[in-house]
Amino acid sequence: MNLKPKVMAKSAVKILKIEPLTHDDIILEDWLNILLGNACVHVLSKEDVPGYVHGRIDEEMIGIHYNGGNIYVCGPPPMMEEIGGELDFIGFPPDLVVKEEF
Protein backbone atom coordinates (compact mmCIF):
# COMPACT_ATOMS: atom_id res chain seq x y z
CA MET A 1 0.00 0.00 0.00
CA ASN A 2 1.31 3.45 -0.87
CA LEU A 3 0.42 5.94 1.85
CA LYS A 4 2.53 8.86 0.70
CA PRO A 5 0.98 11.95 2.28
CA LYS A 6 -0.83 14.49 0.15
CA VAL A 7 0.56 18.02 0.07
CA MET A 8 -1.87 20.12 2.09
CA ALA A 9 -2.05 23.56 3.66
CA LYS A 10 -1.35 23.54 7.39
CA SER A 11 -4.94 24.59 8.05
CA ALA A 12 -6.15 21.44 6.29
CA VAL A 13 -4.07 18.90 8.21
CA LYS A 14 -5.97 15.67 8.75
CA ILE A 15 -5.52 13.55 11.83
CA LEU A 16 -6.19 9.93 12.62
CA LYS A 17 -6.50 10.17 16.37
CA ILE A 18 -5.87 6.86 17.98
CA GLU A 19 -7.29 6.18 21.41
CA PRO A 20 -6.90 2.96 23.37
CA LEU A 21 -9.42 0.80 25.13
CA THR A 22 -12.90 2.28 25.62
CA HIS A 23 -15.06 5.32 24.90
CA ASP A 24 -14.47 6.56 28.47
CA ASP A 25 -10.72 6.76 27.73
CA ILE A 26 -11.12 9.40 25.01
CA ILE A 27 -9.58 12.66 26.15
CA LEU A 28 -11.11 16.02 25.05
CA GLU A 29 -13.44 14.26 22.62
CA ASP A 30 -15.95 17.11 22.19
CA TRP A 31 -13.24 19.71 21.70
CA LEU A 32 -11.37 17.57 19.15
CA ASN A 33 -14.56 16.82 17.24
CA ILE A 34 -15.45 20.53 17.06
CA LEU A 35 -11.91 21.49 16.06
CA LEU A 36 -11.27 18.69 13.55
CA GLY A 37 -14.69 17.44 12.50
CA ASN A 38 -14.53 14.18 10.55
CA ALA A 39 -10.74 14.48 10.30
CA CYS A 40 -10.60 13.07 13.82
CA VAL A 41 -11.06 9.30 13.97
CA HIS A 42 -11.30 7.72 17.43
CA VAL A 43 -10.28 4.06 17.42
CA LEU A 44 -11.42 1.94 20.36
CA SER A 45 -9.51 -1.29 20.84
CA LYS A 46 -11.49 -2.84 23.69
CA GLU A 47 -15.04 -1.65 23.10
CA ASP A 48 -17.32 -1.70 20.03
CA VAL A 49 -19.49 1.43 20.23
CA PRO A 50 -21.74 2.64 17.40
CA GLY A 51 -20.22 5.66 15.67
CA TYR A 52 -16.63 4.78 16.58
CA VAL A 53 -14.00 2.71 14.82
CA HIS A 54 -13.24 -0.52 16.65
CA GLY A 55 -10.24 -2.80 16.30
CA ARG A 56 -6.50 -2.85 15.96
CA ILE A 57 -4.53 -0.18 14.15
CA ASP A 58 -3.05 -1.89 11.12
CA GLU A 59 -2.28 -1.21 7.47
CA GLU A 60 -5.88 -1.81 6.40
CA MET A 61 -7.37 0.54 9.01
CA ILE A 62 -4.88 3.28 8.21
CA GLY A 63 -5.59 2.83 4.50
CA ILE A 64 -9.32 3.28 5.12
CA HIS A 65 -9.17 6.29 7.44
CA TYR A 66 -5.99 8.18 6.55
CA ASN A 67 -6.53 10.99 4.05
CA GLY A 68 -3.43 13.10 4.37
CA GLY A 69 -1.55 15.11 6.97
CA ASN A 70 -0.38 14.02 10.40
CA ILE A 71 -1.31 10.99 12.42
CA TYR A 72 -1.68 11.69 16.15
CA VAL A 73 -1.11 8.63 18.31
CA CYS A 74 -1.97 8.60 22.00
CA GLY A 75 -1.78 5.61 24.32
CA PRO A 76 0.26 3.48 26.70
CA PRO A 77 3.83 2.50 25.71
CA PRO A 78 3.04 -1.06 24.47
CA MET A 79 0.33 0.27 22.13
CA MET A 80 2.59 3.08 20.94
CA GLU A 81 5.35 0.59 20.11
CA GLU A 82 2.94 -1.67 18.22
CA ILE A 83 1.47 1.18 16.17
CA GLY A 84 4.91 2.66 15.57
CA GLY A 85 6.06 -0.70 14.22
CA GLU A 86 3.01 -0.91 11.93
CA LEU A 87 3.62 2.61 10.62
CA ASP A 88 7.30 1.78 10.01
CA PHE A 89 6.32 -1.46 8.26
CA ILE A 90 4.07 0.34 5.76
CA GLY A 91 6.64 3.09 5.22
CA PHE A 92 4.67 5.95 6.78
CA PRO A 93 6.87 9.08 7.08
CA PRO A 94 7.96 9.37 10.76
CA ASP A 95 7.94 13.17 10.59
CA LEU A 96 4.13 13.04 10.16
CA VAL A 97 3.54 11.00 13.32
CA VAL A 98 2.80 12.95 16.50
CA LYS A 99 3.08 10.80 19.64
CA GLU A 100 1.80 11.34 23.15
CA GLU A 101 2.34 8.60 25.70
CA PHE A 102 0.68 8.18 29.06
Backbone hydrogen bonds, N-H to C=O, Kabsch-Sander energy under -0.5 kcal/mol:
donor,donor_aa,acceptor,acceptor_aa,energy
3,L,1,M,-0.7
8,M,6,K,-0.5
12,A,9,A,-2.1
13,V,10,K,-1.4
15,I,39,A,-0.8
16,L,70,N,-0.5
17,K,15,I,-0.8
18,I,16,L,-0.6
18,I,72,Y,-1.6
19,E,17,K,-0.6
19,E,43,V,-0.6
25,D,22,T,-1.5
26,I,23,H,-1.6
32,L,28,L,-2.7
33,N,29,E,-2.6
34,I,30,D,-2.3
35,L,31,W,-2.7
36,L,32,L,-3.1
37,G,33,N,-1.8
39,A,36,L,-2.0
40,C,37,G,-1.5
41,V,15,I,-0.5
41,V,39,A,-0.6
42,H,40,C,-0.6
43,V,17,K,-0.6
43,V,41,V,-0.5
44,L,42,H,-0.6
44,L,53,V,-3.2
45,S,43,V,-0.5
46,K,21,L,-2.4
47,E,21,L,-0.9
49,V,47,E,-0.8
52,Y,49,V,-2.0
53,V,42,H,-1.6
55,G,44,L,-2.0
58,D,56,R,-0.7
62,I,58,D,-2.5
63,G,59,E,-2.4
64,I,60,E,-1.8
65,H,61,M,-2.3
66,Y,62,I,-2.8
71,I,96,L,-2.8
72,Y,16,L,-0.7
73,V,71,I,-0.5
73,V,98,V,-3.3
74,C,18,I,-1.5
75,G,100,E,-1.5
79,M,76,P,-0.7
80,M,76,P,-2.3
81,E,77,P,-2.6
82,E,78,P,-2.0
83,I,79,M,-2.8
84,G,80,M,-2.7
85,G,81,E,-2.2
86,E,82,E,-2.0
87,L,83,I,-2.8
88,D,84,G,-2.4
89,F,85,G,-2.5
90,I,86,E,-1.9
91,G,88,D,-1.2
92,F,87,L,-2.8
96,L,93,P,-2.0
97,V,94,P,-1.6
98,V,71,I,-3.1
98,V,96,L,-0.6
99,K,97,V,-0.5
100,E,73,V,-2.4
102,F,75,G,-1.2
